[in-house]
Amino acid sequence: MHDYQRPPTLYRYAPRAELELSLQAGQFRLVPANHCLTLSFSTVWDKALFDLLAPADSCLIIHNTEEFGERLHRAVQRTLPSWAGIDGAVEYGVRAALGSAFSKSSAEAHEQEWQFAWRAMGPQMSLNPVTIKIGSIEQFAELRDRASYPA
């Protein structure tokens, strides 16, 4: 399926209410970007990202990224059967091997993103945001707030 290694931990900075739904119900919103539906995470625990991704006040930390990624891809496949999904590291300042959805400017490199992306396999597919539920991820994820960041 893939010949790369997901990072051991993924971080999603967002408002606590949104992340509580992610933790308890496995609810995530895929948003349109570069002709794909995407869901982005960071590969770093970085206090600066709370400000950069405001109004983020919490961070969802996923410890089992393989289990998470497989469940996410399966849920999207059920919801959007004619879409193809891939995930990988975003590349900054260059054209990514995975395409434009994984390419960002050098100025965004501090985000150190890992992105999940799905592309429509048919020409008439609409690119509207889609909410996916993969079930509770509480057994391998946790929420931390900004105050728990080590000084």
C-alpha positions as CSV (number, residue, x, y, z in Angstrom):
1,M,0.0,0.0,0.0
2,H,2.8,2.5,0.8
3,D,6.5,2.3,0.9
4,Y,7.1,5.1,3.4
5,Q,7.0,5.4,7.1
6,R,4.4,7.5,8.9
7,P,5.9,9.5,11.7
8,P,5.5,7.9,15.1
9,T,3.3,10.7,16.4
10,L,1.0,13.2,14.7
11,Y,-0.2,16.5,16.2
12,R,-3.4,18.4,15.2
13,Y,-3.7,22.0,16.6
14,A,-7.3,23.3,16.8
15,P,-10.1,24.5,19.2
16,R,-10.7,22.0,22.0
17,A,-14.4,21.4,21.1
18,E,-13.3,20.2,17.6
19,L,-10.6,18.0,18.9
20,E,-12.9,16.4,21.6
21,L,-15.1,15.2,18.7
22,S,-12.0,13.9,17.0
23,L,-10.9,12.0,20.1
24,Q,-14.2,10.6,21.1
25,A,-15.9,10.0,17.7
26,G,-12.9,10.0,15.4
27,Q,-14.6,13.0,13.6
28,F,-12.4,14.9,11.1
29,R,-13.3,17.4,8.4
30,L,-11.6,17.0,5.0
31,V,-11.2,20.4,3.3
32,P,-10.6,21.2,-0.4
33,A,-7.0,22.2,-1.4
34,N,-5.2,21.8,-4.7
35,H,-8.0,19.7,-6.3
36,C,-8.0,17.3,-3.4
37,L,-9.8,16.9,-0.1
38,T,-7.1,17.1,2.7
39,L,-6.5,16.7,6.4
40,S,-3.3,18.0,7.8
41,F,-1.3,17.3,10.9
42,S,2.0,18.4,12.2
43,T,4.9,16.1,13.0
44,V,6.1,18.3,15.8
45,W,4.9,19.4,19.3
46,D,5.6,23.2,18.9
47,K,4.0,25.9,21.1
48,A,4.3,28.4,18.2
49,L,1.8,26.4,16.2
50,F,-1.0,27.3,18.7
51,D,-0.6,30.9,17.5
52,L,0.0,30.1,13.9
53,L,-3.1,27.9,13.7
54,A,-5.3,30.2,15.9
55,P,-7.9,29.8,17.3
56,A,-6.1,26.6,18.4
57,D,-6.1,26.2,22.1
58,S,-5.5,22.4,22.2
59,C,-3.6,19.7,20.5
60,L,-4.7,16.2,19.6
61,I,-1.7,13.9,19.8
62,I,-2.0,10.6,17.9
63,H,0.4,7.9,19.2
64,N,-0.5,5.0,16.8
65,T,-0.2,6.7,13.4
66,E,-0.4,3.4,11.5
67,E,-3.7,2.4,13.1
68,F,-5.1,5.9,12.7
69,G,-4.0,6.2,9.0
70,E,-5.5,2.9,8.1
71,R,-8.8,3.6,9.8
72,L,-9.0,7.1,8.2
73,H,-8.4,5.7,4.7
74,R,-11.0,3.0,5.2
75,A,-13.6,5.5,6.4
76,V,-13.0,7.8,3.5
77,Q,-13.2,4.9,1.1
78,R,-16.6,4.0,2.5
79,T,-17.8,7.6,2.2
80,L,-16.2,8.5,-1.1
81,P,-15.7,5.2,-2.9
82,S,-14.6,6.8,-6.2
83,W,-11.8,8.8,-4.6
84,A,-8.1,7.7,-4.2
85,G,-6.3,8.5,-1.0
86,I,-2.6,8.9,-0.1
87,D,-0.7,10.4,2.8
88,G,2.8,11.7,3.1
89,A,5.1,14.5,4.2
90,V,4.5,18.0,2.8
91,E,7.6,19.3,1.0
92,Y,8.4,23.0,1.3
93,G,9.9,25.2,-1.4
94,V,10.0,22.5,-4.0
95,R,7.5,20.5,-6.1
96,A,6.7,17.4,-4.0
97,A,6.9,14.0,-5.6
98,L,3.4,13.4,-4.4
99,G,2.1,16.4,-6.3
100,S,0.8,19.9,-5.7
101,A,-1.3,18.9,-2.7
102,F,1.9,18.1,-0.9
103,S,3.9,21.2,-2.0
104,K,4.0,24.4,0.0
105,S,6.1,27.5,0.2
106,S,9.4,27.6,2.1
107,A,7.7,30.1,4.4
108,E,5.4,27.4,5.8
109,A,8.2,24.9,6.5
110,H,7.9,25.4,10.3
111,E,4.5,23.6,10.2
112,Q,6.3,20.3,9.4
113,E,3.1,18.8,8.0
114,W,2.0,15.3,7.4
115,Q,-1.0,15.4,5.1
116,F,-3.7,13.0,4.1
117,A,-5.2,13.7,0.7
118,W,-7.9,12.3,-1.6
119,R,-8.4,13.0,-5.3
120,A,-11.6,12.4,-7.2
121,M,-11.3,9.7,-9.8
122,G,-14.2,11.2,-11.9
123,P,-14.2,14.6,-13.6
124,Q,-17.6,15.7,-12.2
125,M,-16.9,15.1,-8.5
126,S,-17.4,18.2,-6.3
127,L,-14.8,19.5,-3.9
128,N,-17.0,20.3,-0.9
129,P,-15.8,19.7,2.7
130,V,-16.6,16.3,4.0
131,T,-16.9,15.1,7.6
132,I,-15.6,11.6,8.3
133,K,-16.0,9.5,11.5
134,I,-13.6,6.7,12.2
135,G,-14.8,5.9,15.8
136,S,-13.1,6.7,19.1
137,I,-9.4,7.0,19.0
138,E,-9.1,7.4,22.8
139,Q,-7.1,4.2,23.1
140,F,-4.1,5.7,21.2
141,A,-4.6,9.5,21.3
142,E,-4.8,12.2,23.8
143,L,-5.7,15.9,24.1
144,R,-3.3,18.4,25.6
145,D,-3.8,22.1,26.0
146,R,-1.4,24.9,25.4
147,A,-0.6,25.1,29.2
148,S,0.8,21.5,29.2
149,Y,3.6,22.5,26.8
150,P,6.9,22.2,28.6
151,A,8.4,25.6,29.4
